């Protein structure tokens, strides 16, 4: 099974040759070539979500905007319908009030943050597993830590297939040496598949030395390979982040 975490870069219109309108055909081309089974997207604006639903043939896409009225960016999950059966899905807001749309922690940016949580039945393998796709705040270090604590608390309280393997992934907006990542290291049941992968954000111009995008596993899944999608065509990238693909057994 191939899982990909993909910060698609919000369509701001200020990226020159890397504006979304010039990247979108390239994105579809690479997805068709790589054939991932599940993709966790971040920074998906409503019109981009609509485009994904139209363009990714063979996939269904679930998610909602992070705003008070379910507008704005979303962290959606695309899954291959021929292989995956969606058994359960919910969005939580990373905040003291997780079911209040648009809510935030006090120590963060003006942007609400969410996690999309999906339970899948792999029809090919007859196995059940859970995916958590998230995008942590880019400003508030404390809010990122609280968000990870909240996500792990949600997992502990889950009654529906509580022992199902978990894929926790997304743009965490923090480097491996941060307090937030140290918190996950204190939970060794979560294995960091992206350890040593190097930079994952390049901003179309430069590479940061360390990753901020991650894929963690909990449970009896095994990682066969981990790879960054570093495709570039005539100066056009897939995004300002490298998508990361994990091949899982």
C-alpha positions as semicolon CSV with decimal commas, in nm:
position;residue;x (nm);y (nm);z (nm)
1;X;0,000;0,000;0,000
2;X;0,130;0,344;-0,088
3;X;0,055;0,639;0,142
4;X;0,153;0,995;0,044
5;X;0,153;1,313;0,253
6;X;0,129;1,613;0,021
7;X;0,118;1,982;0,114
8;X;-0,019;2,104;-0,218
9;X;0,049;2,478;-0,149
10;X;-0,254;2,703;-0,133
11;X;-0,341;2,878;-0,458
12;X;-0,223;3,230;-0,370
13;X;-0,148;3,343;-0,726
14;X;0,192;3,487;-0,630
15;X;0,420;3,195;-0,720
16;X;0,507;3,290;-1,079
17;X;0,574;2,983;-1,292
18;X;0,481;2,774;-0,989
19;X;0,129;2,915;-0,958
20;X;-0,121;2,636;-0,906
21;X;-0,264;2,676;-1,255
22;X;0,077;2,574;-1,397
23;X;0,130;2,288;-1,150
24;X;-0,206;2,112;-1,153
25;X;-0,162;1,906;-1,471
26;X;0,184;1,804;-1,348
27;X;0,034;1,696;-1,014
28;X;-0,225;1,474;-1,184
29;X;0,041;1,326;-1,412
30;X;0,268;1,223;-1,124
31;X;-0,020;1,083;-0,918
32;X;-0,125;0,870;-1,215
33;X;0,232;0,747;-1,254
34;X;0,289;0,671;-0,885
35;X;-0,058;0,527;-0,816
36;X;-0,078;0,593;-0,439
37;X;-0,363;0,426;-0,253
38;X;-0,416;0,713;-0,006
39;X;-0,304;1,077;-0,017
40;X;-0,324;1,314;0,278
41;X;-0,338;1,666;0,134
42;X;-0,281;1,993;0,321
43;X;-0,355;2,356;0,221
44;X;-0,646;2,259;-0,005
45;X;-0,868;2,556;-0,084
46;X;-1,234;2,491;-0,178
47;X;-1,183;2,531;-0,552
48;X;-0,878;2,303;-0,536
49;X;-1,083;2,042;-0,347
50;X;-1,340;2,059;-0,627
51;X;-1,062;2,022;-0,884
52;X;-0,921;1,718;-0,703
53;X;-1,263;1,551;-0,707
54;X;-1,292;1,614;-1,081
55;X;-0,934;1,526;-1,173
56;X;-0,834;1,226;-0,959
57;X;-1,021;0,950;-1,134
58;X;-1,069;0,641;-0,922
59;X;-1,038;0,833;-0,595
60;X;-1,288;0,969;-0,346
61;X;-1,194;1,275;-0,140
62;X;-1,319;1,356;0,210
63;X;-1,261;1,667;0,420
64;X;-1,396;2,011;0,500
65;X;-1,271;2,366;0,539
66;X;-1,123;2,474;0,871
67;X;-1,325;2,795;0,906
68;X;-1,632;2,867;1,115
69;X;-1,854;2,801;0,814
70;X;-1,645;2,506;0,689
71;X;-1,476;2,734;0,439
72;X;-1,107;2,799;0,377
73;X;-0,823;2,549;0,367
74;X;-0,878;2,183;0,443
75;X;-0,667;1,878;0,514
76;X;-0,849;1,628;0,297
77;X;-0,785;1,261;0,234
78;X;-0,802;1,101;-0,112
79;X;-0,838;0,725;-0,127
80;X;-0,857;0,470;-0,406
81;X;-1,216;0,344;-0,407
82;X;-1,134;0,013;-0,576
83;X;-0,924;-0,091;-0,277
84;X;-1,034;0,112;0,026
85;X;-1,371;0,117;0,199
86;X;-1,422;0,422;0,421
87;X;-1,575;0,297;0,747
88;X;-1,561;0,615;0,956
89;X;-1,458;0,977;0,908
90;X;-1,455;1,291;1,121
91;X;-1,287;1,629;1,139
92;X;-1,170;1,769;1,470
93;X;-1,052;2,123;1,534
94;X;-0,721;2,134;1,719
95;X;-0,846;2,346;2,004
96;X;-1,004;2,320;2,351
97;X;-1,339;2,275;2,168
98;X;-1,262;2,016;1,898
99;X;-1,615;2,003;1,756
100;X;-1,661;2,379;1,728
101;X;-1,578;2,479;1,368
102;X;-1,322;2,758;1,345
103;X;-1,196;2,717;1,704
104;X;-0,827;2,757;1,792
105;X;-0,581;2,741;2,076
106;X;-0,499;3,086;2,222
107;X;-0,128;3,055;2,139
108;X;-0,140;3,024;1,763
109;X;-0,195;3,216;1,441
110;X;-0,535;3,336;1,322
111;X;-0,564;3,014;1,122
112;X;-0,777;2,737;1,276
113;X;-0,612;2,396;1,253
114;X;-0,781;2,061;1,202
115;X;-0,713;1,690;1,181
116;X;-0,896;1,460;0,943
117;X;-0,940;1,113;1,091
118;X;-1,045;0,822;0,869
119;X;-1,088;0,451;0,936
120;X;-1,036;0,234;0,627
121;X;-1,101;-0,128;0,543
122;X;-0,839;-0,246;0,295
123;X;-1,045;-0,476;0,074
124;X;-0,736;-0,632;-0,082
125;X;-0,578;-0,732;0,250
126;X;-0,896;-0,751;0,462
127;X;-0,735;-0,526;0,721
128;X;-0,859;-0,218;0,906
129;X;-0,636;0,082;0,977
130;X;-0,672;0,449;1,069
131;X;-0,530;0,760;0,898
132;X;-0,482;1,097;1,069
133;X;-0,393;1,380;0,835
134;X;-0,310;1,718;0,989
135;X;-0,139;2,053;0,939
136;X;-0,008;2,208;1,260
137;X;0,020;2,582;1,320
138;X;0,309;2,774;1,166
139;X;0,337;3,025;1,455
140;X;0,246;2,877;1,794
141;X;0,496;2,624;1,928
142;X;0,277;2,561;2,231
143;X;-0,029;2,508;2,013
144;X;0,158;2,249;1,805
145;X;0,244;2,055;2,119
146;X;-0,113;2,081;2,247
147;X;-0,242;1,964;1,909
148;X;-0,026;1,651;1,914
149;X;-0,130;1,579;2,271
150;X;-0,493;1,620;2,165
151;X;-0,454;1,383;1,869
152;X;-0,300;1,111;2,086
153;X;-0,575;1,164;2,344
154;X;-0,839;1,115;2,073
155;X;-0,673;0,788;1,977
156;X;-0,675;0,666;2,337
157;X;-1,047;0,741;2,364
158;X;-1,142;0,575;2,035
159;X;-1,388;0,289;2,086
160;X;-1,434;0,183;1,722
161;X;-1,145;-0,049;1,630
162;X;-0,924;0,107;1,901
163;X;-0,629;-0,120;1,824
164;X;-0,625;-0,061;1,449
165;X;-0,285;0,042;1,310
166;X;-0,244;0,418;1,272
167;X;-0,081;0,636;1,008
168;X;-0,025;0,985;1,154
169;X;0,110;1,224;0,894
170;X;0,112;1,576;0,761
171;X;0,288;1,911;0,776
172;X;0,386;1,955;1,141
173;X;0,568;2,288;1,085
174;X;0,849;2,191;1,323
175;X;1,192;2,030;1,296
176;X;1,296;1,697;1,452
177;X;1,476;1,863;1,747
178;X;1,167;2,056;1,858
179;X;0,976;1,998;2,180
180;X;0,680;1,882;1,974
181;X;0,879;1,602;1,813
182;X;1,034;1,518;2,149
183;X;0,681;1,456;2,277
184;X;0,624;1,197;2,004
185;X;0,960;1,037;2,085
186;X;0,824;0,982;2,436
187;X;0,565;0,757;2,269
188;X;0,788;0,497;2,101
189;X;0,486;0,308;1,970
190;X;0,484;0,581;1,701
191;X;0,766;0,510;1,455
192;X;0,896;0,803;1,249
193;X;0,930;0,673;0,893
194;X;1,075;1,005;0,776
195;X;1,371;1,006;1,014
196;X;1,681;1,104;0,816
197;X;1,485;1,191;0,502
198;X;1,629;1,545;0,493
199;X;1,447;1,859;0,394
200;X;1,084;1,845;0,284
201;X;1,013;2,218;0,232
202;X;1,190;2,414;-0,041
203;X;0,964;2,714;-0,109
204;X;1,035;2,684;-0,486
205;X;1,368;2,859;-0,424
206;X;1,567;2,706;-0,139
207;X;1,579;2,397;0,077
208;X;1,549;2,407;0,452
209;X;1,804;2,172;0,606
210;X;1,554;1,965;0,804
211;X;1,210;1,814;0,749
212;X;0,880;1,961;0,866
213;X;0,660;1,697;0,697
214;X;0,633;1,356;0,861
215;X;0,479;1,011;0,844
216;X;0,447;0,813;1,169
217;X;0,323;0,456;1,212
218;X;0,169;0,281;1,510
219;X;0,087;-0,087;1,504
220;X;0,172;-0,384;1,287
221;X;0,242;-0,207;0,961
222;X;0,590;-0,229;0,810
223;X;0,754;0,033;0,589
224;X;0,920;-0,114;0,281
225;X;1,042;0,218;0,139
226;X;1,020;0,594;0,190
227;X;1,072;0,844;-0,092
228;X;1,034;1,215;-0,164
229;X;0,869;1,316;-0,489
230;X;1,134;1,556;-0,619
231;X;0,988;1,596;-0,965
232;X;1,062;1,921;-1,150
233;X;0,956;1,999;-1,507
234;X;1,092;2,312;-1,677
235;X;1,134;2,481;-1,341
236;X;0,785;2,385;-1,221
237;X;0,759;2,185;-0,898
238;X;0,468;1,981;-0,768
239;X;0,448;2,214;-0,466
240;X;0,667;2,415;-0,232
241;X;0,695;2,094;-0,024
242;X;0,819;1,759;-0,148
243;X;0,538;1,505;-0,121
244;X;0,653;1,197;0,074
245;X;0,554;0,847;-0,028
246;X;0,569;0,551;0,210
247;X;0,524;0,200;0,076
248;X;0,369;-0,002;0,357
249;X;0,316;-0,374;0,412
